[in-house]
Amino acid sequence: MSESILTGRRVLLIIGGGIAAYKSLELIRRLKERGASVRGVMTQAAHEFVTPLSVSSLTGDKVYTDLFSLTDEAEMGHIELSRDADLLVVAPATADLMAKMANGIANDLASTALLATDKKVLIAPAMNVRMWTHRATQRNFETLLADGVDFVGPNEGDMACGEYGPGRMAEPAEILAAIEAHFAELAYPGGGPLKGKRILITSGPTHEPIDPVRYLANRSSGKQGYAIAQAAARLGAEVILVSGPTNLPAPPGVTLKRVETAREMLSACEASLPADIAICAAAVADWRVATDAEQKLKKQPGEAAPAIMLVENPDILATLSHLQKNRPALVVGFAAETEKVIEHATSKRQRKGCDWIVANDVSPATGVMGGDLNTVHLITASGKEDWPLLPKQAVAERLVRRIADHFSPAKAAE
C-alpha cells in the first residue's frame, strides 16, 4: 500500500490513560511521516503517562484536554473538533473509555468528541488481561462492533502489571496499517477493487477428537486468516470465513462458519462454492484418530498407554486446487515451515496444485505461531517475493491488495 494514501488526511487521536500511552507518540510520528495531520485529545488520566508538550511537539498542533475551556470552545468546539477530522483513533482505549463509548456517556472532552462525531472510529484497546476478559468489557466490545467501531488489537503478551494474556495495545505499525486500510477503503467509493468477488478463506486450527475430552491440535491462533478476511471485506469482497476453534470475534461484514475437525472444514468449504478465490490459511491437522473413543480413556495402574492409530485427514488445499467443477480462479495456500522454508513451500505449491503459496517460518524462535507478527514469502509461478517483518494485519492488507491487482482489468489485459 502506498504511503501517500495518508497525505492530507486529518486524524483526531484520543489518548486514554494507560501505560501504553507512550506508544501514541510513535504513532503520531509515523502518521506525520506519511503526510497526515494529527490533532491530539488527552484524557486527564493520560497526563499521568505522557505530557501535552510531548504530544503537541509531535503533532505540531495544540493539544485539547478540557471540555469546558472557553478559549477552546470559541476556537474549536467539541462538535467541530470531532467532525473536522477524517478519522477518530483512540489509542490507548482503556476499559473506561470503551464503557463510555458503548453506553453513550459524555462527561469529558474525549468521550464527548466520540459521541458527537459523524466519522469512523478506530480503537486500540489496552488494559489488564482480567479487565479485557471481564464480561462487562466483552459486552461493551460486542456493542461497539455492532455500532460499526473498528478495532485493532488487543494483542497477547506480558503486561506492565506482571500478568500475561490479551490486553496489550497493538503496536504502532499495526495501528498505522489499520488506519491506512480505512483510507484505502474510502479511495474506492464504488465498493472496492474486490467488489463482486466471492472469497473463501479457511483459518485457525482443527481439533481432532481422541475421546470426548481430548483432541489433537496445533498452536494456530487464527489471527492471520481472520485479518485476511477483514482486509478482503474492506476491499468490497463477499467473504466466507471457515474457521476452526479460536477465541477471535467474527470480522465485520464477514460470513463466519465455525467448525471443529478437518472433515467438517472441507465440508463447509465445498458447501461455500462457487468462489472466485480460495485462501487456505488454516493450520489443518494432517492426521486424525482412526476411531475416537466414545468414553474418556482411563489410565489404569500397571497398564501400558493405549495405542492410538492415526489416519490421514482430507487435504483441503489440494482438493480445492484440483476441482474439475467450481474451482476458484485463484487458489492460495499457506506453508508453515520450520526449516528450508522456500524449498518446502515451492515443492508444496507444485504438489498441491495451487496458484500461490504464502510461506512463513513458524519455528518456536520466531513467535509467529500464535503471535502478532509475520515474515512471509509469496511464491507464484512467476517467482518469489520476500516481504519484510510485518504485523499480521499488514500482511493481510498486502496480500489482498496483491490479489486485487491480480484481478484488475489492466492485469487481465496483459
C-alpha positions in Angstrom: 0.0 0.0 0.0 1.3 3.4 -0.9 2.2 5.6 2.0 0.7 8.6 0.1 -2.8 7.3 1.0 -2.5 9.3 4.2 -1.3 12.6 2.6 -3.6 15.4 3.6 -5.8 13.1 5.9 -6.8 14.5 9.2 -6.7 12.2 12.2 -8.0 13.1 15.7 -6.0 11.0 18.1 -7.7 10.4 21.5 -5.1 9.3 24.1 -6.5 7.4 27.1 -4.9 7.0 30.5 -2.8 3.8 30.3 0.8 2.8 30.4 0.5 2.1 26.6 0.0 5.9 26.0 3.7 6.1 25.2 3.1 4.2 22.0 0.8 7.0 20.9 3.8 9.2 20.4 5.4 6.8 18.0 2.0 6.5 16.2 1.9 10.3 15.8 5.4 10.3 14.3 4.6 7.6 11.8 1.3 9.3 10.7 3.2 12.6 10.2 5.9 10.9 8.2 3.2 9.7 5.8 1.7 13.1 5.3 -1.3 13.0 7.7 -2.2 15.9 10.0 -2.8 14.8 13.6 -4.6 16.7 16.3 -4.4 15.3 19.9 -7.1 15.0 22.6 -5.9 13.7 26.0 -7.9 12.5 28.9 -6.9 13.7 32.4 -5.6 10.3 33.2 -3.4 10.4 30.0 -1.4 13.2 31.6 -0.1 10.7 34.1 1.7 8.8 31.3 2.6 11.3 28.6 2.7 15.1 28.6 0.7 17.5 26.5 4.0 19.1 25.5 5.2 15.8 24.0 2.0 15.3 22.1 1.9 18.9 20.9 5.6 18.8 19.8 5.0 15.8 17.6 1.6 16.9 16.2 2.7 20.5 15.6 -0.7 21.5 16.9 -2.5 22.4 20.1 -3.5 19.6 22.4 -7.1 19.6 23.7 -7.9 18.3 27.1 -10.7 20.4 28.8 -14.3 20.2 27.7 -15.2 23.5 29.4 -12.3 25.7 28.2 -14.0 28.9 26.9 -11.0 29.6 24.7 -11.1 26.2 23.1 -14.9 26.3 22.7 -14.6 29.6 20.9 -11.8 28.5 18.6 -12.7 24.8 18.2 -15.8 23.5 19.9 -16.0 19.8 20.8 -18.6 19.3 18.0 -16.3 20.8 15.3 -13.3 19.1 16.8 -14.8 15.7 16.3 -16.2 16.4 12.9 -13.2 18.3 11.4 -11.2 15.0 11.3 -11.4 12.3 8.7 -10.9 9.6 11.3 -11.0 9.3 15.0 -8.4 7.0 16.6 -8.5 6.0 20.3 -5.1 4.7 21.4 -4.9 3.5 24.0 -8.6 2.8 24.5 -9.0 2.0 28.2 -11.8 -0.1 29.7 -13.3 3.2 31.0 -13.3 4.8 27.5 -14.8 1.7 25.9 -17.5 1.6 28.5 -18.3 5.3 27.9 -18.5 4.8 24.2 -20.7 1.7 24.4 -23.1 3.4 26.8 -23.2 6.9 25.3 -21.6 8.6 28.3 -20.1 12.0 27.6 -18.5 13.5 30.7 -15.2 14.8 29.4 -13.8 16.1 26.1 -12.7 12.7 24.8 -16.0 10.9 25.4 -18.0 13.9 24.2 -16.0 14.1 21.0 -16.6 10.4 20.4 -20.3 10.8 20.9 -20.6 13.9 18.7 -18.6 12.6 15.8 -20.1 11.6 12.4 -16.8 10.0 11.3 -15.4 6.5 11.6 -13.8 5.5 14.9 -10.9 3.1 15.2 -9.9 2.0 18.7 -6.9 0.2 20.1 -7.8 -1.4 23.4 -5.2 -1.5 26.2 -5.9 -2.9 29.7 -5.1 -5.6 32.2 -6.0 -9.1 30.9 -8.7 -9.6 33.5 -10.2 -6.3 32.6 -10.3 -7.3 28.9 -11.8 -10.7 29.6 -14.3 -9.4 32.1 -17.9 -9.9 30.9 -18.7 -6.2 31.1 -15.8 -5.3 28.8 -16.7 -8.1 26.4 -20.3 -6.8 26.3 -19.0 -3.4 25.5 -16.7 -4.8 22.8 -19.7 -6.6 21.2 -21.8 -3.4 21.4 -19.1 -1.3 19.8 -18.6 -3.8 17.0 -22.3 -3.8 16.3 -22.2 0.1 16.3 -19.6 -0.1 13.5 -16.5 0.8 15.5 -13.3 -0.8 14.1 -10.8 -2.5 16.4 -7.1 -3.2 16.1 -5.9 -5.5 18.8 -5.6 -6.1 21.6 -2.6 -8.3 21.4 -1.5 -11.1 23.8 1.7 -10.7 25.8 3.3 -9.6 29.0 1.6 -6.8 30.9 3.2 -3.9 32.8 1.4 -5.3 35.9 3.3 -8.6 35.5 0.4 -10.7 34.1 0.2 -12.3 30.7 -2.6 -12.5 28.2 -4.7 -10.5 25.8 -4.9 -6.8 26.6 -1.7 -5.3 25.3 -2.2 -2.4 22.9 -1.5 -3.1 19.3 1.9 -1.8 18.1 2.1 1.5 16.3 2.8 -0.3 13.0 -0.4 -2.4 13.4 -2.5 0.7 14.2 -0.9 2.5 11.2 -1.8 -0.4 8.9 -5.4 -0.3 10.1 -5.6 3.5 9.5 -4.2 3.1 6.0 -6.7 0.3 5.4 -9.5 2.7 6.4 -8.4 5.4 3.9 -7.8 2.9 1.2 -11.3 1.7 1.6 -12.5 5.3 1.1 -10.5 5.5 -2.1 -12.9 3.1 -3.7 -16.4 4.7 -3.4 -17.9 2.1 -5.7 -17.2 -0.6 -3.2 -13.5 -1.5 -3.6 -11.4 -3.4 -6.1 -12.7 -6.7 -4.9 -16.4 -5.8 -5.2 -18.2 -8.7 -6.9 -15.6 -11.2 -5.9 -16.5 -14.1 -3.6 -13.6 -15.2 -1.4 -13.5 -18.4 0.6 -11.0 -18.3 3.5 -10.0 -21.0 6.0 -8.4 -20.1 9.3 -7.4 -21.4 12.7 -6.5 -24.9 13.8 -8.7 -28.0 13.7 -9.4 -30.2 16.7 -9.4 -33.9 16.0 -11.0 -35.9 18.9 -9.3 -38.7 20.7 -12.1 -39.2 23.1 -14.9 -36.9 24.4 -12.4 -34.7 26.3 -9.1 -34.9 24.4 -8.1 -34.0 20.9 -5.1 -33.5 18.5 -4.5 -29.8 17.6 -1.8 -27.3 17.0 -0.8 -23.8 18.2 -2.5 -21.8 15.4 -4.4 -18.7 16.7 -6.3 -18.0 13.5 -5.1 -14.3 13.6 -3.7 -14.3 10.1 -6.7 -15.8 8.5 -9.1 -13.5 10.3 -7.0 -10.5 9.4 -7.2 -11.6 5.7 -10.9 -12.0 5.9 -11.3 -8.5 7.4 -9.0 -6.9 4.8 -10.8 -8.6 1.9 -14.2 -7.4 3.2 -12.9 -3.9 3.4 -12.0 -4.0 -0.3 -15.5 -5.0 -1.2 -15.4 -8.8 -1.4 -18.1 -11.2 -0.2 -16.1 -13.2 2.3 -16.9 -16.6 3.7 -14.6 -17.5 6.6 -14.5 -21.1 7.6 -12.8 -21.2 11.0 -11.5 -23.9 13.3 -11.7 -23.3 17.1 -10.4 -19.8 18.0 -11.2 -17.1 20.5 -11.5 -14.4 17.9 -14.7 -12.5 17.1 -16.2 -12.6 13.6 -14.7 -9.8 11.5 -17.3 -7.1 10.5 -19.0 -7.9 7.2 -17.8 -11.5 7.0 -19.9 -14.6 7.0 -18.3 -16.9 9.6 -18.7 -20.7 9.6 -17.3 -22.3 12.7 -16.1 -26.0 12.5 -14.1 -28.3 14.7 -12.5 -31.0 12.5 -10.7 -31.2 9.1 -13.6 -33.1 7.6 -16.1 -30.5 8.8 -13.9 -27.8 7.4 -13.7 -29.5 4.0 -17.5 -30.0 4.0 -18.1 -26.3 4.9 -15.7 -25.2 2.1 -17.4 -27.4 -0.5 -20.8 -26.0 0.6 -19.5 -22.4 0.2 -18.6 -22.9 -3.5 -18.6 -21.5 -6.1 -16.0 -18.8 -5.2 -13.7 -16.7 -7.2 -10.8 -17.0 -4.8 -9.9 -19.5 -2.1 -7.3 -18.7 0.6 -6.3 -21.7 2.7 -4.7 -20.1 5.8 -6.0 -22.7 8.3 -3.4 -25.0 10.0 -5.3 -28.2 9.3 -4.3 -31.3 11.3 -2.6 -33.7 8.9 -3.9 -36.7 10.9 -6.8 -37.8 13.0 -7.5 -40.7 15.2 -8.9 -43.7 13.2 -11.6 -44.2 15.7 -12.2 -41.8 18.6 -13.3 -43.4 21.8 -16.9 -43.0 22.9 -15.9 -42.6 26.6 -12.9 -40.9 28.2 -9.8 -43.1 28.0 -8.8 -44.0 31.6 -5.3 -44.6 32.9 -5.1 -47.9 34.6 -2.2 -48.7 37.0 0.3 -51.1 35.6 -1.2 -51.0 32.1 0.6 -49.6 29.0 -0.6 -46.4 27.4 -3.3 -47.1 24.8 -2.2 -47.3 21.2 -3.6 -44.6 19.0 -4.0 -45.4 15.3 -3.8 -42.3 13.1 -5.2 -41.9 9.6 -4.7 -39.1 7.1 -7.1 -36.2 7.1 -8.5 -34.8 3.8 -6.2 -32.3 2.1 -8.4 -29.2 1.7 -5.9 -27.2 -0.3 -5.3 -30.0 -2.8 -9.0 -30.8 -3.0 -9.9 -27.2 -3.9 -7.0 -26.9 -6.3 -7.9 -30.0 -8.3 -11.6 -29.4 -8.6 -13.0 -30.1 -12.1 -16.1 -28.1 -11.4 -16.3 -24.8 -9.4 -12.5 -24.5 -9.0 -11.8 -21.0 -7.8 -9.9 -18.9 -10.4 -7.2 -18.3 -7.8 -6.2 -20.7 -5.0 -3.8 -19.5 -2.4 -2.2 -21.8 0.1 -0.1 -21.3 3.2 3.1 -23.2 4.1 4.0 -23.1 7.7 7.6 -24.4 7.8 10.3 -24.8 10.4 13.2 -25.4 8.0 14.0 -24.9 4.3 11.1 -22.6 4.1 11.3 -21.6 0.4 12.3 -25.1 -0.8 9.5 -26.8 1.0 6.9 -24.2 0.1 7.9 -24.3 -3.6 7.5 -28.0 -3.6 4.2 -27.7 -1.8 2.8 -25.4 -4.4 3.6 -27.8 -7.2 2.4 -30.8 -5.3 -0.9 -29.3 -4.2 -1.7 -27.7 -7.5 -2.5 -24.3 -6.0 -1.6 -21.0 -7.8 0.1 -19.2 -5.0 1.8 -20.2 -1.7 2.4 -17.8 1.2 5.3 -19.3 3.1 6.5 -18.5 6.6 8.8 -19.8 9.2 6.9 -20.9 12.3 9.8 -22.4 14.3 9.4 -21.6 18.0 12.1 -18.8 18.0 10.1 -16.7 15.5 7.0 -16.4 17.7 4.8 -16.4 14.6 2.5 -19.3 15.6 0.0 -17.6 17.9 1.9 -14.2 17.7 1.1 -10.9 16.1 4.0 -10.5 13.6 4.8 -12.5 10.5 7.5 -12.6 7.8 6.3 -14.2 4.6 7.4 -15.1 1.1 4.9 -15.1 -1.7 5.6 -17.9 -4.2 3.9 -17.9 -7.6 4.6 -19.4 -11.0 6.5 -16.2 -11.8 8.9 -16.5 -8.8 9.3 -15.4 -5.2 8.5 -12.2 -3.4 10.2 -11.6 0.0 8.1 -9.4 2.4 9.6 -7.8 5.5 8.6 -8.4 9.1 5.0 -7.0 9.4 2.1 -7.2 11.7 -0.3 -9.9 10.6 -2.9 -7.3 9.8 -0.4 -5.5 7.5 0.4 -8.9 5.8 -3.3 -9.4 5.2 -3.7 -5.9 3.7 -0.7 -6.5 1.4 -1.9 -9.9 0.3 -5.5 -8.9 -0.6 -4.1 -5.9 -2.5 -1.9 -8.2 -4.4 -5.0 -10.3 -5.2 -6.9 -7.2 -6.2 -4.1 -6.3 -8.6 -4.1 -9.8 -10.0 -7.8 -9.4 -11.0 -7.5 -5.8 -12.1 -8.7 -5.0 -15.7 -5.2 -3.8 -16.5 -3.7 -7.0 -15.4 -6.2 -9.1 -17.3 -5.4 -7.1 -20.5 -1.7 -8.0 -20.3 
